[in-house]
Amino acid sequence: MSSAASSPQSTMPAAPRRLFTSDNAAGAHPSVMAAVVAANDGHVLAYGTDVYTRRAEKAFNELFGRDVRTLFVYGGTGANVLALASVLQQAESVICSDSAHIHVDETGAPEKILGAKMLDVPCLHAKLTPEVIRAAAGVRGSVHHAQPGVVSITQPTELGTLYSASEVRAICDTAHELGMLVHMDGARIGTAAAALGGTRAALRSFTVDAGVDVLSFGGTKAGVMFGEAVVWFDPRRATRAEYLRKNVTQLHSKMRFISAQYEALLADDLFIQLGQSANTAALALYEATRHHTVLGLTSPPVVNSLFPTLHEPAKTRLQDWSFFWDWDQSAHLVRWMTSWDVTRDDVALFAAGVTAVLGASAGN
Ligand SMILES: Cc1ncc(COP(=O)(O)O)c(C=O)c1O
C-alpha cells in the first residue's frame, strides 16, 4: 500500500454523481418516466384490464416473435416466486446454483411461499452445467427427498458471468430429458442481450429458442421505476398463472403504471441499449483501474459488474468516499456495478478516487 492510502479524505477528488453499488441505485429512464406521466390520464379499469397492458403484452409477443403469456408483477423476487409457482408440483425442488438469488437473496421467499426446497449446488462461476444437473437430479425416486422438478438459471449470473445460447440449450435439453422444466432469472436480461449480440435474435437465442420455459424478465435494473414481467413461452404452462399472481401477492391494482413502463422499455429495444450502456461503463471502469494489480482485475467484464480485491484501509476509505457493496468479505472481494446512466466522467472520477487511495503507480 502506498503512503497515499493514509492521506486524509480531503485529498480525494470529487465523488462521481452516480454510485457504483448496483444498477438498482439508478433512477428510471426519461422515456419510462414520460410513459408513466402519459398513462396518468383519466380512468381505466384496474388489475390489467387496460389498453396499456394490452399494448405491453403485444410488445412482448413481438419481442419474442410468438404469442407468449406475459404477466407483470411488483419486483424481482415476486417474479421468481410466481414463475416457480407456475411450474412446480407439490413436493418438488428447484435445482439452482449456490449463488442463485432465489437461494441466497430472497429471504427464503420461494421456500416460504411455495413450500419448495431450493436444491442449491456448488457451481464454477455461478453456472449450472448438464453434468451438475444430472448429478443433483440423482435423488429422484427417493421418498426422502424433494423431487427435482425445475432447473433455475440466472442470466447473467450473480457473478457477472454469462451462459452462451448453446449452454442454455444444453441445460434445457438435459432438464427436459429428465422431465424437469427450466426457469431463467433474467433480472439483468438487457445486459445479457447486449453482451450476446445486442439484437432481438440474440435475446431469443438464449431464451425461447434455447428451450427456456419461463422467464423472469427484469426491468428495474434496466431503467424502469418498478415492476417486472414474467414470460411463459408456451402459454399453456400459464393457465393458472393469473390466479397464482394474486395468490403470491404480486397483482398490482393500478397495473397501467407498470405496463406503460414496459411499453417504453421495449420500444426500439431500449432495454438492450441501456444494457449496452451499463456494460460499456463497466468495461471502461475495468480499463481505467486494472493497472492497480492489487485489485486482481485480470479479465474484462462481460456484463456490468466487476469484483475487485480490496483490503483495509483502502476499502473503507473508498467506500466512505463513494459507497459500493462488499461481496465476499472472507476473500476481500467487493462489487463495483454500473448502471444504464453511468457516464464516462463518472467512470473517470471513480477511477481517480481509486488511484488516490491505492497510489498512482501500477502494482499498488
Ligand atoms: C439475480 C437477481 N434476481 C432477482 C433480483 C430481484 O430482486 P428484487 O426482489 O429486489 O427486485 C435481483 C436483485 O438484486 C437479482 O440480482
Ligand as a Chemical Component Dictionary entry (heavy atoms), coordinates in Angstrom:
data_LIG
# 
_chem_comp.id                   LIG 
_chem_comp.type                 NON-POLYMER 
_chem_comp.pdbx_formal_charge   0 
_chem_comp.three_letter_code    LIG 
# 
loop_
_chem_comp_atom.comp_id 
_chem_comp_atom.atom_id 
_chem_comp_atom.alt_atom_id 
_chem_comp_atom.type_symbol 
_chem_comp_atom.charge 
_chem_comp_atom.model_Cartn_x 
_chem_comp_atom.model_Cartn_y 
_chem_comp_atom.model_Cartn_z 
_chem_comp_atom.pdbx_ordinal 
LIG C1 C1 C 0 -30.224 -12.098 -9.987 1  
LIG C2 C2 C 0 -31.346 -11.352 -9.349 2  
LIG N1 N1 N 0 -32.580 -11.856 -9.384 3  
LIG C3 C3 C 0 -33.624 -11.204 -8.860 4  
LIG C4 C4 C 0 -33.466 -9.975  -8.250 5  
LIG C5 C5 C 0 -34.700 -9.277  -7.772 6  
LIG O1 O1 O 0 -34.685 -8.689  -6.600 7  
LIG P1 P1 P 0 -35.795 -7.705  -6.036 8  
LIG O2 O2 O 0 -36.799 -8.553  -5.346 9  
LIG O3 O3 O 0 -35.013 -6.867  -5.113 10 
LIG O4 O4 O 0 -36.418 -6.921  -7.144 11 
LIG C6 C6 C 0 -32.183 -9.429  -8.144 12 
LIG C7 C7 C 0 -31.946 -8.142  -7.434 13 
LIG O5 O5 O 0 -30.895 -7.862  -6.937 14 
LIG C8 C8 C 0 -31.096 -10.127 -8.715 15 
LIG O6 O6 O 0 -29.845 -9.633  -8.666 16 
# 
loop_
_chem_comp_bond.comp_id 
_chem_comp_bond.atom_id_1 
_chem_comp_bond.atom_id_2 
_chem_comp_bond.value_order 
_chem_comp_bond.pdbx_ordinal 
LIG C1 C2 SING 1  
LIG C2 N1 SING 2  
LIG C2 C8 DOUB 3  
LIG N1 C3 DOUB 4  
LIG C3 C4 SING 5  
LIG C4 C5 SING 6  
LIG C4 C6 DOUB 7  
LIG C5 O1 SING 8  
LIG O1 P1 SING 9  
LIG P1 O2 DOUB 10 
LIG P1 O3 SING 11 
LIG P1 O4 SING 12 
LIG C6 C7 SING 13 
LIG C6 C8 SING 14 
LIG C7 O5 DOUB 15 
LIG C8 O6 SING 16 
# 
